[in-house]
Amino acid sequence: MSDIAVSDFRNPRRYVRLDTILRLRWLAALGQLAAIFVVVQGLDFDVPVASCVTVIGVSAVINLALQMTFSPVHRLEPLYAAVLLAFNIAELAILLFLTGGLQNPFSFLFLGPVLISATALPIRFTIVLGIFASACATALGFIHLPLPWAGEDQLALPPIYMLGVWLSIILAIGVTSLYAFQVAEESRKLSDALAATELVLTREQHLTQLDGLAAAAAHELGTPLSTIFLISRELEKNASEGGQTTGDYTTLREQAERCREILGKITQLSSSGAPFDNMKLSTLIEEAVAPHRDFGITIKIRIAVSASAEPVGLRNPAILYGLGNILENAVDFARDDVEVNAWWDADTVEIDISDDGPGIPPDLLRRIGEQPYLSRRKGDESQGARAGLGLGVFIARTLLERSGARVHFSNRVFPDHGAVVRIIWPREAFETATISPEMML
């Protein structure tokens, strides 16, 4: 698990590509120039063109300077990305000041930089940018040049209408930013959870490769070592007793024998514990349960006898890790006992894991394992809350379902209490389940 410890999934550093922000800024500059052209040439409105073009030109110069200074693949620290987005807000505020303030229908573009921040930057920067955009919108409600309009009569909108425009901008900044942040955060958590799963399975694959190399080495070295042992023994027999040569032959034979013993141990380890050896269902359960026996909770294993032969499958790291996560969660919340019941027939293999803990709150029961970090803190004991139903259960359910299983969460029937996790495989899927590249996506 050291690989996972190195990666901080819950607090990732969020970098934004400079090229992405510059593309958006160029698009905004072109849109602003197009809007000025249409208003001046198409609608014949009196717009302070020189001032507006100057503001847009300053933005274009900054874009060019950044493009010439940094590589297109350069990634900005969140602080610098927030500064550029704040500059976009300030630029828009100046353009709106020159063209009617909040009376200008383009005033809703204040939402753009804040939404970009909500999807790409930490929440603290989004809050600051939202406050800055709201302050600019508030100031433009009182201070601005007249709205360009045809004829000498200026458009005068009622104060109550302008108050509504201001309020709608403020609410839109808050609500849409919060919505965008929640959607982006769920996507990031899903990505982080699958990344954690990939690290776990990659580590299992590395162990598998090492085991295979050890077995191959033991097999290839066995024959030459046997030859060396036999020749050294014959030389020892034919050597004259008491001579120096006899002692050398004896040492050679003993060291060859020692090498054979070492290779024999490697072969035994490989044959008895290789990650892809065939193993019975009962062996699989025992291996998943073993790490959780020393935590003061009694784990009872019951395996029903069936007329059909016991299922035998490959030692699948994904299944072992998924069962281990569910067992760890059960042990964490059990008061005294955890039960693991298994049965099978010709078509189905089933494992039920239950505990005598507080159970799963009804409002979480239908959503368990659907998304990472769905959890409640242990401080909510007054409501019978159950923590730990987030990333671990999400990974466990994902791995088990990709091995062909169906995973169901429920509570024990009153008067019993506790949670029940039922894992059901089609027998063919269980016996042929292997770790595949799809499990790591």
C-alpha positions as CSV (number, residue, x, y, z in Angstrom):
1,M,0.0,0.0,0.0
2,S,3.0,2.3,0.0
3,D,2.2,3.3,-3.6
4,I,-1.1,4.6,-2.5
5,A,0.2,6.5,0.4
6,V,2.4,8.5,-1.9
7,S,-0.5,9.8,-3.9
8,D,-2.8,12.2,-2.1
9,F,-6.2,11.4,-3.7
10,R,-8.3,13.5,-1.3
11,N,-6.2,16.7,-1.7
12,P,-4.8,16.7,-5.2
13,R,-3.0,19.7,-6.6
14,R,-5.1,21.2,-9.4
15,Y,-3.2,22.7,-12.2
16,V,-4.8,24.3,-15.2
17,R,-3.0,24.4,-18.6
18,L,-2.1,27.9,-19.6
19,D,-3.1,27.2,-23.2
20,T,-6.6,26.4,-22.1
21,I,-7.1,29.7,-20.4
22,L,-5.4,31.6,-23.3
23,R,-7.7,30.0,-25.8
24,L,-10.7,31.1,-23.7
25,R,-9.3,34.6,-23.5
26,W,-8.7,34.8,-27.2
27,L,-12.3,33.6,-27.8
28,A,-13.6,36.2,-25.4
29,A,-11.6,39.0,-27.1
30,L,-12.8,38.0,-30.6
31,G,-16.4,37.8,-29.3
32,Q,-16.1,41.3,-27.7
33,L,-14.7,42.8,-31.0
34,A,-17.5,41.1,-32.9
35,A,-20.1,42.5,-30.6
36,I,-18.7,46.0,-30.9
37,F,-18.7,45.7,-34.7
38,V,-22.3,44.5,-34.8
39,V,-23.5,47.2,-32.5
40,V,-21.7,50.0,-34.2
41,Q,-22.1,49.0,-37.9
42,G,-25.3,47.0,-37.7
43,L,-27.3,48.8,-35.1
44,D,-25.7,52.2,-35.5
45,F,-25.4,52.7,-31.8
46,D,-23.0,55.3,-30.3
47,V,-20.3,53.1,-28.6
48,P,-17.0,54.4,-27.2
49,V,-15.1,52.3,-29.7
50,A,-11.6,53.6,-28.9
51,S,-11.9,53.0,-25.2
52,C,-13.4,49.5,-25.7
53,V,-10.8,48.5,-28.3
54,T,-8.0,49.8,-25.9
55,V,-9.3,47.5,-23.1
56,I,-9.5,44.5,-25.5
57,G,-6.0,45.4,-26.9
58,V,-4.5,45.3,-23.4
59,S,-6.0,41.8,-22.9
60,A,-4.6,40.7,-26.3
61,V,-1.1,42.0,-25.4
62,I,-1.1,40.1,-22.2
63,N,-2.2,36.9,-24.1
64,L,0.7,37.4,-26.5
65,A,3.2,38.0,-23.7
66,L,2.1,34.8,-21.9
67,Q,2.2,32.8,-25.1
68,M,5.7,34.0,-25.9
69,T,7.0,33.4,-22.4
70,F,5.6,30.0,-21.6
71,S,5.2,26.7,-23.4
72,P,1.7,25.8,-24.5
73,V,1.7,22.8,-22.2
74,H,2.8,24.9,-19.2
75,R,0.4,24.3,-16.2
76,L,-0.5,27.2,-14.0
77,E,-0.5,27.0,-10.2
78,P,-4.1,27.5,-9.0
79,L,-3.3,30.9,-7.6
80,Y,-2.0,32.2,-11.0
81,A,-4.9,30.7,-12.8
82,A,-7.3,32.5,-10.4
83,V,-5.4,35.8,-11.1
84,L,-6.0,35.4,-14.8
85,L,-9.7,34.7,-14.3
86,A,-9.9,37.7,-12.0
87,F,-8.3,39.8,-14.7
88,N,-11.1,38.5,-17.1
89,I,-13.7,39.7,-14.6
90,A,-12.1,43.1,-14.3
91,E,-11.8,43.5,-18.1
92,L,-15.5,42.6,-18.5
93,A,-16.4,45.0,-15.7
94,I,-14.6,47.9,-17.5
95,L,-16.2,47.1,-20.8
96,L,-19.6,47.0,-19.1
97,F,-18.9,50.3,-17.4
98,L,-18.3,51.8,-20.8
99,T,-21.4,50.3,-22.3
100,G,-24.3,50.7,-19.8
101,G,-23.4,48.6,-16.8
102,L,-26.0,46.1,-15.8
103,Q,-28.3,47.4,-18.4
104,N,-26.1,45.7,-21.0
105,P,-27.4,42.2,-21.7
106,F,-23.8,40.9,-21.7
107,S,-23.6,41.5,-18.0
108,F,-24.4,37.8,-17.4
109,L,-21.0,36.9,-18.8
110,F,-19.7,37.5,-15.2
111,L,-20.7,33.8,-14.8
112,G,-18.0,32.6,-17.2
113,P,-14.8,33.0,-15.1
114,V,-16.5,31.9,-11.9
115,L,-17.8,28.7,-13.6
116,I,-14.3,27.9,-15.0
117,S,-12.9,28.3,-11.5
118,A,-15.6,26.1,-10.0
119,T,-14.7,23.2,-12.3
120,A,-10.9,23.5,-12.3
121,L,-9.7,25.3,-9.1
122,P,-10.0,24.7,-5.4
123,I,-13.1,26.0,-3.8
124,R,-11.4,28.9,-1.9
125,F,-10.4,30.5,-5.2
126,T,-13.9,30.0,-6.6
127,I,-15.4,31.8,-3.5
128,V,-13.0,34.7,-3.9
129,L,-13.7,35.1,-7.6
130,G,-17.5,34.9,-6.9
131,I,-17.2,37.6,-4.4
132,F,-15.1,39.7,-6.8
133,A,-17.6,39.2,-9.6
134,S,-20.5,40.1,-7.3
135,A,-18.7,43.2,-6.1
136,C,-18.1,44.3,-9.7
137,A,-21.8,43.7,-10.6
138,T,-22.9,45.7,-7.6
139,A,-20.7,48.6,-8.5
140,L,-21.9,48.6,-12.1
141,G,-25.5,49.0,-10.7
142,F,-24.6,52.5,-9.5
143,I,-21.6,53.6,-11.6
144,H,-21.6,53.3,-15.4
145,L,-21.8,55.2,-18.7
146,P,-25.1,55.4,-20.5
147,L,-26.2,52.3,-22.5
148,P,-25.6,52.9,-26.2
149,W,-28.9,53.4,-27.9
150,A,-30.4,54.6,-31.2
151,G,-31.5,58.2,-31.3
152,E,-31.1,60.9,-28.7
153,D,-33.4,59.4,-26.1
154,Q,-31.5,57.1,-23.7
155,L,-33.0,53.9,-22.5
156,A,-34.1,54.2,-18.9
157,L,-35.0,50.9,-17.2
158,P,-37.0,51.0,-13.9
159,P,-34.9,50.7,-10.7
160,I,-37.0,47.7,-9.6
161,Y,-36.1,45.9,-12.9
162,M,-32.4,46.7,-12.4
163,L,-32.5,45.4,-8.9
164,G,-33.9,42.1,-10.4
165,V,-31.1,42.0,-12.9
166,W,-28.5,42.5,-10.2
167,L,-30.1,39.9,-8.0
168,S,-30.4,37.3,-10.8
169,I,-26.6,37.8,-11.6
170,I,-25.7,37.3,-7.9
171,L,-27.9,34.2,-7.6
172,A,-26.7,32.8,-10.9
173,I,-23.1,33.2,-9.8
174,G,-23.8,31.4,-6.5
175,V,-26.1,28.6,-7.7
176,T,-24.5,27.7,-11.0
177,S,-21.0,27.8,-9.5
178,L,-22.1,25.5,-6.7
179,Y,-23.7,23.1,-9.1
180,A,-20.6,23.0,-11.4
181,F,-18.3,22.5,-8.4
182,Q,-20.4,19.5,-7.2
183,V,-20.5,17.9,-10.6
184,A,-16.7,18.4,-11.1
185,E,-15.9,17.2,-7.6
186,E,-17.9,14.0,-8.1
187,S,-16.1,13.4,-11.3
188,R,-12.7,14.0,-9.6
189,K,-13.6,11.6,-6.8
190,L,-14.6,8.9,-9.2
191,S,-11.3,9.4,-11.1
192,D,-9.4,9.3,-7.8
193,A,-11.2,6.1,-6.7
194,L,-10.4,4.3,-9.9
195,A,-6.8,5.5,-9.7
196,A,-6.5,4.0,-6.2
197,T,-8.0,0.8,-7.6
198,E,-5.5,0.7,-10.4
199,L,-2.6,1.1,-8.0
200,V,-3.8,-1.8,-5.9
201,L,-4.2,-4.1,-8.9
202,T,-0.9,-2.9,-10.4
203,R,0.8,-3.9,-7.2
204,E,-0.8,-7.3,-7.3
205,Q,0.4,-7.7,-10.9
206,H,3.9,-6.8,-9.9
207,L,3.8,-9.5,-7.2
208,T,2.5,-12.0,-9.8
209,Q,5.4,-11.2,-12.1
210,L,7.9,-11.6,-9.3
211,D,6.4,-14.9,-8.4
212,G,6.5,-16.1,-12.0
213,L,10.2,-15.1,-12.3
214,A,11.0,-16.9,-9.1
215,A,9.3,-20.1,-10.3
216,A,11.1,-19.9,-13.7
217,A,14.4,-19.3,-12.0
218,A,13.9,-22.3,-9.7
219,H,12.9,-24.5,-12.7
220,E,15.8,-23.5,-14.9
221,L,18.5,-23.7,-12.2
222,G,17.3,-27.0,-10.8
223,T,18.8,-29.2,-13.6
224,P,22.4,-27.7,-13.6
225,L,22.5,-27.7,-9.8
226,S,21.5,-31.4,-9.8
227,T,24.3,-32.1,-12.2
228,I,26.8,-30.2,-10.1
229,F,25.7,-32.0,-7.0
230,L,26.1,-35.5,-8.6
231,I,29.5,-34.7,-10.1
232,S,30.8,-33.3,-6.8
233,R,29.6,-36.4,-4.9
234,E,31.4,-38.7,-7.3
235,L,34.5,-36.6,-7.1
236,E,34.3,-36.7,-3.3
237,K,34.1,-40.5,-3.3
238,N,37.0,-41.0,-5.7
239,A,39.3,-38.5,-4.0
240,S,42.0,-39.7,-1.6
241,E,40.9,-39.5,2.0
242,G,42.5,-36.9,4.2
243,G,43.7,-34.8,1.3
244,Q,43.0,-31.1,0.7
245,T,41.0,-32.0,-2.4
246,T,38.6,-34.1,-0.4
247,G,37.6,-31.1,1.8
248,D,37.1,-28.9,-1.3
249,Y,34.8,-31.5,-2.9
250,T,32.8,-31.9,0.3
251,T,32.3,-28.1,0.5
252,L,31.3,-28.0,-3.1
253,R,28.7,-30.8,-2.5
254,E,27.3,-29.1,0.6
255,Q,26.9,-25.7,-1.1
256,A,25.2,-27.4,-4.1
257,E,22.9,-29.2,-1.8
258,R,22.1,-25.9,0.0
259,C,21.3,-24.2,-3.4
260,R,18.9,-27.1,-4.2
261,E,17.2,-26.6,-0.8
262,I,16.7,-22.9,-1.5
263,L,15.3,-23.5,-4.9
264,G,13.0,-26.2,-3.4
265,K,11.6,-23.6,-0.9
266,I,11.0,-21.1,-3.8
267,T,9.2,-23.8,-5.8
268,Q,7.0,-24.6,-2.8
269,L,6.2,-21.0,-2.2
270,S,5.3,-20.5,-5.8
271,S,3.2,-23.6,-6.1
272,S,1.3,-23.0,-2.8
273,G,0.7,-19.3,-2.9
274,A,1.0,-18.1,-6.5
275,P,-1.6,-15.3,-7.2
276,F,-3.1,-17.2,-10.1
277,D,-3.2,-20.7,-8.7
278,N,-6.5,-22.5,-8.5
279,M,-8.2,-22.2,-5.1
280,K,-11.4,-23.5,-3.6
281,L,-14.1,-21.1,-2.5
282,S,-13.4,-22.0,1.2
283,T,-9.7,-21.2,0.7
284,L,-10.6,-17.9,-0.9
285,I,-12.8,-16.9,2.0
286,E,-10.2,-17.9,4.6
287,E,-7.5,-15.9,2.8
288,A,-9.8,-12.8,2.7
289,V,-10.8,-13.3,6.4
290,A,-7.3,-14.0,7.8
291,P,-6.1,-10.3,8.0
292,H,-9.1,-9.3,10.1
293,R,-9.1,-11.9,12.9
294,D,-7.0,-10.0,15.4
295,F,-9.2,-7.0,16.0
296,G,-11.3,-8.3,18.9
297,I,-14.3,-9.3,16.7
298,T,-15.3,-13.0,16.2
299,I,-15.5,-13.9,12.6
300,K,-17.6,-17.0,12.0
301,I,-17.4,-18.8,8.7
302,R,-20.2,-21.2,7.6
303,I,-20.0,-23.0,4.3
304,A,-23.0,-25.0,3.3
305,V,-22.5,-28.4,1.8
306,S,-24.0,-28.9,-1.6
307,A,-24.5,-31.8,-3.9
308,S,-22.3,-30.2,-6.6
309,A,-18.5,-30.0,-6.2
310,E,-17.1,-27.0,-4.4
311,P,-16.3,-24.1,-6.9
312,V,-12.6,-23.7,-7.8
313,G,-11.4,-20.5,-9.3
314,L,-8.2,-18.6,-9.9
315,R,-6.8,-16.6,-7.1
316,N,-8.1,-13.3,-8.3
317,P,-6.6,-10.2,-6.6
318,A,-9.6,-8.1,-7.5
319,I,-12.0,-10.5,-5.7
320,L,-9.7,-10.8,-2.7
321,Y,-9.4,-7.0,-2.4
322,G,-13.1,-6.5,-2.8
323,L,-14.0,-9.1,-0.2
324,G,-11.3,-7.7,2.1
325,N,-12.7,-4.2,1.9
326,I,-16.2,-5.4,2.8
327,L,-14.9,-7.5,5.6
328,E,-12.9,-4.6,7.0
329,N,-16.0,-2.4,7.0
330,A,-18.0,-5.2,8.8
331,V,-15.3,-5.6,11.4
332,D,-15.1,-1.9,12.0
333,F,-18.8,-1.6,12.9
334,A,-19.5,-5.0,14.4
335,R,-20.1,-5.1,18.2
336,D,-19.1,-8.7,18.7
337,D,-19.5,-10.9,15.7
338,V,-19.2,-11.0,11.9
339,E,-20.6,-13.9,9.9
340,V,-19.4,-15.1,6.5
341,N,-21.8,-17.6,5.0
342,A,-21.2,-19.2,1.6
343,W,-23.1,-21.7,-0.5
344,W,-23.2,-22.8,-4.1
345,D,-25.1,-25.0,-6.6
346,A,-24.5,-25.9,-10.2
347,D,-25.3,-22.4,-11.4
348,T,-24.6,-19.9,-8.6
349,V,-21.9,-19.0,-6.0
350,E,-22.9,-16.8,-3.1
351,I,-21.1,-15.2,-0.2
352,D,-23.0,-13.3,2.5
353,I,-21.1,-11.0,5.0
354,S,-23.1,-9.7,7.9
355,D,-22.3,-8.0,11.2
356,D,-24.2,-7.1,14.4
357,G,-23.4,-3.4,14.3
358,P,-25.8,-0.4,13.9
359,G,-26.7,-1.3,10.3
360,I,-27.0,1.0,7.3
361,P,-29.2,4.2,7.5
362,P,-32.1,3.9,5.1
363,D,-31.2,7.1,3.3
364,L,-27.8,5.7,2.4
365,L,-28.9,2.1,1.7
366,R,-29.8,2.7,-1.9
367,R,-26.7,4.7,-2.7
368,I,-24.0,2.7,-1.2
369,G,-21.1,1.9,-3.6
370,E,-22.6,4.1,-6.3
371,Q,-20.2,6.9,-5.8
372,P,-17.0,7.4,-3.8
373,Y,-16.8,9.3,-0.5
374,L,-20.5,8.7,0.3
375,S,-20.2,8.5,4.0
376,R,-21.1,9.9,7.4
377,R,-18.8,10.7,10.2
378,K,-18.7,8.5,13.3
379,G,-19.9,11.5,15.3
380,D,-23.4,10.9,14.1
381,E,-24.0,7.9,16.3
382,S,-27.2,9.4,17.6
383,Q,-28.8,8.8,14.2
384,G,-27.4,5.3,13.8
385,A,-25.0,6.6,11.1
386,R,-22.5,4.3,9.6
387,A,-19.2,5.8,8.4
388,G,-16.7,4.2,6.0
389,L,-19.2,3.5,3.3
390,G,-17.3,5.7,0.8
391,L,-14.2,5.0,-1.2
392,G,-13.5,1.5,0.2
393,V,-17.0,0.2,-0.5
394,F,-17.0,1.9,-3.9
395,I,-13.8,0.2,-4.9
396,A,-15.0,-3.1,-3.5
397,R,-18.3,-3.0,-5.4
398,T,-16.5,-1.9,-8.6
399,L,-14.0,-4.8,-8.5
400,L,-16.5,-7.4,-7.6
401,E,-19.0,-6.4,-10.2
402,R,-16.3,-6.4,-12.9
403,S,-15.5,-10.0,-11.9
404,G,-19.1,-10.9,-12.8
405,A,-20.7,-10.6,-9.3
406,R,-23.9,-8.8,-8.2
407,V,-23.5,-7.0,-4.9
408,H,-26.5,-6.2,-2.7
409,F,-26.6,-4.2,0.5
410,S,-29.3,-4.6,3.1
411,N,-30.0,-4.7,6.9
412,R,-30.9,-7.7,9.0
413,V,-34.6,-8.2,9.7
414,F,-35.8,-6.9,13.1
415,P,-35.3,-7.8,15.9
416,D,-31.7,-8.5,14.7
417,H,-29.6,-5.6,13.8
418,G,-26.6,-5.1,11.5
419,A,-25.7,-4.8,7.8
420,V,-25.7,-7.6,5.3
421,V,-23.7,-7.6,2.0
422,R,-24.7,-10.4,-0.4
423,I,-22.3,-11.2,-3.3
424,I,-23.6,-13.5,-6.0
425,W,-21.6,-14.8,-9.0
426,P,-22.8,-17.0,-11.8
427,R,-20.7,-20.2,-11.2
428,E,-19.1,-20.0,-14.6
429,A,-18.0,-16.4,-14.0
430,F,-16.6,-17.2,-10.6
431,E,-14.6,-20.2,-11.8
432,T,-13.2,-18.3,-14.8
433,A,-12.8,-14.8,-13.3
434,T,-9.3,-13.4,-13.8
435,I,-7.9,-9.9,-13.5
436,S,-8.3,-8.1,-16.8
437,P,-7.3,-4.7,-18.2
438,E,-10.9,-3.6,-17.9
439,M,-10.7,-4.0,-14.1
440,M,-8.1,-1.3,-14.1
441,L,-10.0,1.4,-16.0
